Every structure is written in structure tokens, then in C-alpha cells.
Amino acid sequence: MAEIQLEKISKSFDDTTILKSIDLKIADGEFLVLVGPSGCGKSTLLRMIAGLEDPSGGDILIDGRSALGVRPKDRNLAMVFQSYALYPHMTVAQNMGLALKIKKVDSKTVESEVQRVAEILGLEKLLKRKPGALSGGQRQRVAMGRAIVRNPRAFLFDEPLSNLDAALRSNVRTEIKKLHQDLGTTTIYVTHDQTEAMTLADRIVVMKGGIIQQVGTPIEIFNHPANDFVAGFMGSPKMNFLEVNHNSGNLTWEHGSLLSPELSAYIRKESDCPIRLGVRPEHIHIEPRTDLLPLGEAEILVQEPLGTEMMIVLDFEGQEITLKTPWSSDYKTNQRLKLFVEKEDLHFFSRADGSSLTPNRSQITNMIKSRGRVDSTL
């Protein structure tokens, strides 16, 4: 296992900057997930850790020693790619044992190690098959087995589940989680899928435009987003955002209608500037309670039944928002619903820079630095 530290890592291709002064420490045995939209620099960062790309600036430390100039094969890090990259003419056993064979490990040791890893991944009955006779999920497990056999200091996963269907993704994701629990090997996992990030990670690193937006546990990221980008990216369906203006002493929605007195009084107490109000679809209520604030009325546009629950797309104050609620056949298109929220479920964001203004979360807001980087030690 390994501790990996990135110190002011940057990367540019010609005049295009991909990564901007990344500081990050991955603890020994930690499962860290890099998540963000396509083009945010997460795969490039992973490739630099592996030694497949050289940074334009900064340093990469593995167990306290600089890895700059150290060849990929000498870093003892195992990378699992989006493509399975299996040799079609070799059996499963031969694919898994190839790295050991190249190192001139004796054949009996190779055979025993392959058998051991095959048992971990449930591949014992497939060892004599070739990749063409395997399903996508089985091929990905073989690729993982090939990495495990090497007994690396860390695993590097680059969107390994992207080529699998939804059911297989869920199954293999569970296997990866179990694998980390059993082996305890430091793991860095790249994905654009926030569900993978939430279910797998000890900590999540949310990236955008080559900059770390926030680092934290899944529950911290979900409940205490540092800015409106993190709030909107992490969560499915994404957080609803509503623009609130201060006009001549009154609080109004974007197009000018007044907020409810109760909601207006609460917002006045917490913020005196134009804000973006965030509330997650699952935190909107349609049954009034004494502890709820009235948000307003909305009209049903679309219903999306999902079995035990349903998504309802609403027209609220001239914009579409989403409500997640238990399934019911009582909802009708064009029906108007009264919406309510709990104070604790409201998020406040600056309309100027998107940073969190949510009460009692100043420690999160302060993580946003003036140069747009988060101190990952917080």
C-alpha cells in the first residue's frame, strides 16, 4: 500500500492548461474518487500518477519519495483502463499472469497467484477461456485480476465501468467495493458518474476545469457543497436552483413575484445579498407541517414513475424544477401543488461567484480560495 501526495501539480498542452496547481494527499489504504464532467482533467491527473504523462509543474510523492523521472513499471502502481485491453489469443489465466511472467517469476508461483486472485473475483471456472468467450463484466474482472496479481502499492481505475450496461455496472461496482475492503490497497478511481463516486469513495474529489472544487466524504459533499457547481453535480436528480432578489426591501423570485412571508423572513435573517437558493428534489414536501416553510405553488408539467417513487417536473415561478416523492396515481398534468421545505434543507449560494453562503457552513465556504483551489486538508 502507498501514500500518494500531489504538490502543486499542473499540466498544459501547448497553450491549453488542463490542470491548475493541484494539491492533494491520498492516505495509505484510502479509496479516493476523482469525479467531474468530461474534460475536467481527472484522467490526466490519474495518468500522471501512473507515470504515463509528465506534469508541467509540481511534484508527485509516493511514500514520501518523488516519482518524477521514475518509469511507470518501477512505480509499482496497477492501472485498470476503461478498455479491458486483454490479449485475445491468451486464456484468462495467461492474461492474468502475464505481468508476473514478464518479471520472470517461476511458473508455480504464477499459477498459485493467478488461482488465488481468481478465487477472489469468482473467475476459477473461467481460467481456460479466452476473452472472446466472456461477457463484458467477466472481461472487466479479468482486467482487475491482472492488476491484483501484481500486488501493487496502489490501484488506479480510469472509468472502468463505462462500457458495461446498468446491471453489470452495479454488480462490478459492488465487487470493487468488496475488493478494497478485503485487500485494503490504496485506490484512486476516476469517474464522471456521481453514483459511483458516492457509493465507492472514502473521500471524493470534485473537479471542474482543471481545478479541485471540493474534497470530502460522500456525505459532506452531498450535504455541505462548497459551491453551486458541486451542489448541482452531486445528486440525482440534481439540486434545484432558484434566484432570489432583494428589491426595494422586498424579497422576490427572479421574475418579480414576492416570496412567502415566512420564507422571506428566514432568508433576510441569513443573507442580505442576491442569492441562488438551492433545494434537492427529495427535500421538497407537498404536505404542510408546522416545521416547514412555504416555498410557493407550482404546476405539474411531466410525471416520471419509477416504481416505488416518482419524479415530477414542475413549473415554479417561470422555471422548471424537479420533485422526488413516493409514487402515487393522484397526480395529474397541469395540477397545482403547494410546496414546502425545511430550513435545514435550504442551501444559499452567492450569485456573484457561486460559493456557499449557507448558515453554519462557513468552514466549507472558506475552503474556496481566491485562486479557485480547495485546501484538501480541511
C-alpha positions, 0 to 999 in steps of 0.5 A: 500500500502507498501514500500518494501526495500531489504538490502543486501539480499542473499540466498544459498542452501547448497553450491549453492548461488542463490542470491548475496547481493541484494539491492533494494527499491520498492516505495509505489504504484510502479509496479516493474518487476523482469525479467531474464532467468530461474534460475536467482533467481527472484522467490526466491527473490519474495518468500522471500518477501512473507515470504515463504523462509528465506534469508541467509543474509540481511534484508527485510523492509516493511514500514520501519519495518523488516519482518524477523521472521514475518509469511507470513499471518501477512505480509499482502502481496497477492501472485498470483502463476503461478498455479491458485491453486483454490479449485475445489469443491468451486464456484468462489465466495467461492474461492474468499472469502475464505481468508476473511472467514478464518479471520472470517469476517461476511458473508455480508461483504464477499459477498459485497467484493467478488461482488465488486472485481468481478465487477472489473475483469468482473467475476459477471456472473461467481460467481456460477461456479466452476473452472472446468467450466472456461477457463484458463484466467477466472481461472487466474482472479479468482486467482487475485480476491482472492488476491484483496479481501484481500486488501493487502499492496502489490501484488506479481505475480510469472509468472502468465501468463505462462500457458495461450496461446498468446491471453489470455496472452495479454488480462490478461496482459492488465487487470493487467495493468488496475488493478494497475492503478485503485487500485494503490497497490504496485506490484512486478511481476516476469517474464522471458518474456521481453514483459511483463516486458516492457509493465507492469513495472514502473521500471524493474529489470534485473537479471542474476545469482543471481545478479541485472544487471540493474534497470530502466524504460522500456525505459532506459533499452531498450535504455541505457543497462548497459551491453551486457547481458541486451542489448541482453535480452531486445528486440525482436528480440534481439540486434545484436552483432558484434566484432570489432578489432583494428589491426595494426591501422586498424579497422576490423570485427572479421574475418579480413575484414576492416570496412567502412571508415566512420564507422571506423572513428566514432568508433576510435573517441569513443573507442580505445579498442576491442569492441562488437558493438551492433545494434537492428534489427529495427535500421538497414536501407537498404536505404542510407541517408546522416545521416547514416553510412555504416555498410557493405553488407550482404546476405539474408539467411531466410525471416520471414513475419509477416504481416505488417513487416518482419524479415530477417536473414542475413549473415554479415561478417561470422555471422548471424544477424537479420533485422526488416523492413516493409514487402515487396515481393522484397526480395529474398534468397541469395540477397545482401543488403547494410546496414546502421545505425545511430550513435545514434543507435550504442551501444559499449560494452567492450569485456573484461567484457561486460559493456557499453562503449557507448558515453554519457552513462557513468552514466549507465556504472558506475552503474556496480560495481566491485562486479557485483551489480547495485546501484538501486538508480541511 
